[in-house]
Amino acid sequence: MPPVFAHGALRLYLLALLESGPKHGYELIKALGERFGGTYSPSAGTIYPRLGKLEEEGLVATSSDGRRTNYSITTAGLAELNSRRQELADVEDNISASVRRLADNLREDIRSNMRGLRADLAATAEAARANAKSPEFQSWAGSYSPEGHRILKEAEMMVQSFRDDIRVELRQHAGSRALTPIALETVRTVLDQARISIRNSLRG
C-alpha cells in the first residue's frame, strides 16, 4: 500500500495541527486518527521522532504539564507554515485521497473476513442441525421437557450476555473516539449473518 503521507508531509501537517493551540502527543495522534475517519492512526513511534525534530529546528517548543509534554508552534514554525500554505492544501487533498483509498481497502478486508465468517457460521449451524437430529438428542431434548427448558434459558442468557458485553465495548470506545462508519458496517454485517445462521439452525 502506498504511504499515507508523502515525504515531509506529516511534519508540515503536525505544524498545522499545532496552529490552533498546544497539544500533547496523544492529542495529535487522536486528531490525525479523526482526520482519517478511523481508517489510519499513526503510532507513537511515527509521531514523537518528528516532534523531536521539529523542536530541534526551533519550529516547536515544549512545556511540561504534569506527566505529559505539551507541544506548541513557535514564531518560526508559524512563519514556515504560512510560507507553505499551498503545500498544506496539497497535503489536505492527498489526505482525502488516502482516506478514500484506505476505506476501499478496509471494505475489501471486511468483505473477505465476512466471507470467512459466513463459512464458519454456516459450518457451525450445520453441525448443530446434524447433532439436533440425532436420536440421542431427540430422546431427551423435547420442547417442553425440563432439559429443553434449561437449554432455552441458557440460550437466552447467552444472547443477553452478548448484548450487554457489546454495549459496554461500544460505550467505552465512544468515550475515547467516535465510532467509524466502517466499524458500524462491520457490526451490522456480523449481526445480520449471525441472525441468519441462528434462524437456519432453529428451522433445521
PLY file of the C-alpha trace (Angstrom):
ply
format ascii 1.0
element vertex 204
property float x
property float y
property float z
element edge 203
property int vertex1
property int vertex2
end_header
0.00 0.00 0.00
1.34 3.49 -0.82
2.45 5.58 2.18
-0.26 7.67 3.81
1.96 10.77 3.91
4.45 11.80 1.26
7.96 12.71 2.40
7.82 15.74 4.70
4.03 15.99 4.61
3.42 14.67 8.14
5.94 17.18 9.50
4.02 20.02 7.87
0.66 18.68 8.99
1.81 18.48 12.60
2.64 22.19 12.46
-0.86 22.82 11.09
-2.45 20.86 13.94
-0.48 22.87 16.50
-1.55 26.17 14.96
-4.86 26.00 16.87
-3.07 25.63 20.21
-0.70 23.45 22.25
-1.30 19.72 22.24
0.36 16.69 23.76
1.36 13.68 21.72
-1.78 11.65 22.30
-3.98 14.57 21.23
-2.04 14.83 17.98
-2.36 11.10 17.34
-6.09 11.29 18.08
-6.54 14.33 15.83
-4.83 12.52 12.96
-6.96 9.42 13.51
-10.12 11.52 13.41
-8.97 13.34 10.26
-8.64 9.95 8.58
-12.06 8.85 9.81
-10.58 5.96 11.75
-9.01 4.40 8.65
-5.49 5.27 9.83
-3.89 6.13 13.14
-0.17 6.90 13.38
1.91 5.16 16.01
3.79 6.93 18.77
6.99 5.82 17.02
5.89 7.80 13.98
4.81 11.00 15.76
7.31 11.59 18.56
10.53 11.47 16.47
9.07 14.06 14.11
8.03 16.27 17.01
11.56 15.96 18.39
12.99 17.01 15.03
10.63 19.98 14.85
11.78 21.02 18.31
15.44 20.73 17.29
14.73 23.03 14.33
13.07 25.60 16.61
9.67 25.20 14.95
8.05 23.63 18.01
8.51 24.31 21.73
7.70 22.01 24.62
6.35 22.56 28.10
5.61 20.19 30.95
2.04 19.52 32.02
2.31 17.06 34.86
3.45 13.79 33.32
2.67 14.99 29.80
4.68 17.11 27.41
2.78 19.77 25.52
3.94 20.86 22.09
3.26 24.33 20.72
4.18 26.02 17.47
6.81 28.76 17.68
7.01 32.02 15.76
9.47 30.36 13.39
7.14 27.39 13.00
4.20 29.64 12.19
6.32 31.52 9.66
7.21 28.27 7.90
3.59 27.17 7.96
2.45 30.48 6.43
5.06 30.19 3.69
3.85 26.69 2.78
0.05 27.13 2.77
-0.23 25.82 -0.78
1.74 22.73 0.16
-0.58 22.27 3.14
-3.60 22.45 0.81
-1.99 19.75 -1.33
-1.44 17.64 1.79
-5.14 18.01 2.65
-6.06 16.85 -0.86
-3.73 13.87 -0.52
-5.25 13.00 2.85
-8.73 13.00 1.29
-7.48 10.66 -1.43
-5.78 8.46 1.17
-8.98 8.25 3.22
-10.88 7.03 0.16
-8.15 4.51 -0.68
-7.88 3.22 2.87
-11.66 2.98 3.17
-11.79 0.92 -0.03
-9.06 -1.38 1.29
-10.87 -1.79 4.60
-14.15 -2.55 2.86
-12.45 -5.27 0.84
-10.87 -6.67 4.02
-14.29 -6.65 5.68
-15.85 -8.44 2.71
-13.10 -11.06 2.82
-13.47 -11.50 6.57
-17.25 -11.69 6.24
-16.94 -14.45 3.66
-14.80 -16.42 6.09
-17.20 -15.66 8.95
-20.20 -16.77 6.89
-18.47 -20.04 6.09
-17.62 -20.62 9.75
-21.13 -19.79 10.91
-22.69 -21.96 8.23
-20.48 -24.90 9.22
-21.29 -24.42 12.90
-25.03 -24.17 12.19
-24.91 -27.28 10.01
-23.11 -29.23 12.72
-25.71 -28.08 15.26
-28.57 -29.17 12.99
-26.99 -32.56 12.43
-26.50 -33.03 16.16
-30.06 -31.91 16.93
-31.46 -34.56 14.56
-29.61 -37.43 16.18
-31.78 -39.99 18.07
-29.76 -39.45 21.25
-30.51 -35.72 21.21
-34.20 -36.12 20.34
-34.73 -38.62 23.14
-34.14 -36.08 25.93
-34.48 -32.61 24.34
-38.26 -32.39 23.89
-39.75 -28.93 23.53
-41.43 -29.00 26.95
-39.03 -31.24 28.82
-37.07 -29.84 31.77
-33.88 -30.21 29.77
-35.39 -28.39 26.80
-36.46 -25.55 29.09
-32.93 -25.34 30.56
-31.39 -25.13 27.09
-33.80 -22.35 26.11
-32.93 -20.31 29.21
-29.22 -20.86 28.63
-29.55 -19.64 25.03
-31.47 -16.56 26.17
-28.83 -15.79 28.79
-26.07 -16.11 26.18
-27.86 -13.64 23.91
-28.39 -11.21 26.79
-24.77 -11.51 27.91
-23.53 -10.91 24.37
-25.74 -7.83 24.05
-24.55 -6.40 27.36
-20.88 -7.04 26.62
-21.01 -5.40 23.19
-22.89 -2.37 24.53
-20.16 -1.88 27.14
-17.47 -2.20 24.44
-19.23 0.34 22.22
-19.69 2.87 25.01
-16.09 2.51 26.17
-14.92 3.07 22.60
-17.20 6.08 22.18
-15.70 7.59 25.32
-12.34 7.98 23.58
-13.26 8.38 19.91
-16.23 8.25 17.58
-17.38 5.00 16.03
-16.44 4.97 12.36
-18.88 4.13 9.54
-16.74 1.10 8.69
-16.95 -0.20 12.27
-20.72 0.32 12.20
-20.98 -1.61 8.92
-18.92 -4.43 10.43
-21.27 -4.66 13.42
-24.32 -4.65 11.14
-22.91 -7.31 8.81
-21.77 -9.63 11.60
-25.09 -9.39 13.45
-27.11 -9.93 10.28
-25.11 -13.02 9.41
-25.33 -14.35 12.96
-29.13 -13.84 12.90
-29.41 -15.75 9.62
-27.27 -18.62 10.90
-29.21 -18.91 14.16
-32.56 -18.85 12.36
-31.39 -21.54 9.96
-30.27 -23.75 12.83
-33.64 -23.30 14.57
-35.52 -24.27 11.41
-33.38 -27.37 10.98
0 1
1 2
2 3
3 4
4 5
5 6
6 7
7 8
8 9
9 10
10 11
11 12
12 13
13 14
14 15
15 16
16 17
17 18
18 19
19 20
20 21
21 22
22 23
23 24
24 25
25 26
26 27
27 28
28 29
29 30
30 31
31 32
32 33
33 34
34 35
35 36
36 37
37 38
38 39
39 40
40 41
41 42
42 43
43 44
44 45
45 46
46 47
47 48
48 49
49 50
50 51
51 52
52 53
53 54
54 55
55 56
56 57
57 58
58 59
59 60
60 61
61 62
62 63
63 64
64 65
65 66
66 67
67 68
68 69
69 70
70 71
71 72
72 73
73 74
74 75
75 76
76 77
77 78
78 79
79 80
80 81
81 82
82 83
83 84
84 85
85 86
86 87
87 88
88 89
89 90
90 91
91 92
92 93
93 94
94 95
95 96
96 97
97 98
98 99
99 100
100 101
101 102
102 103
103 104
104 105
105 106
106 107
107 108
108 109
109 110
110 111
111 112
112 113
113 114
114 115
115 116
116 117
117 118
118 119
119 120
120 121
121 122
122 123
123 124
124 125
125 126
126 127
127 128
128 129
129 130
130 131
131 132
132 133
133 134
134 135
135 136
136 137
137 138
138 139
139 140
140 141
141 142
142 143
143 144
144 145
145 146
146 147
147 148
148 149
149 150
150 151
151 152
152 153
153 154
154 155
155 156
156 157
157 158
158 159
159 160
160 161
161 162
162 163
163 164
164 165
165 166
166 167
167 168
168 169
169 170
170 171
171 172
172 173
173 174
174 175
175 176
176 177
177 178
178 179
179 180
180 181
181 182
182 183
183 184
184 185
185 186
186 187
187 188
188 189
189 190
190 191
191 192
192 193
193 194
194 195
195 196
196 197
197 198
198 199
199 200
200 201
201 202
202 203
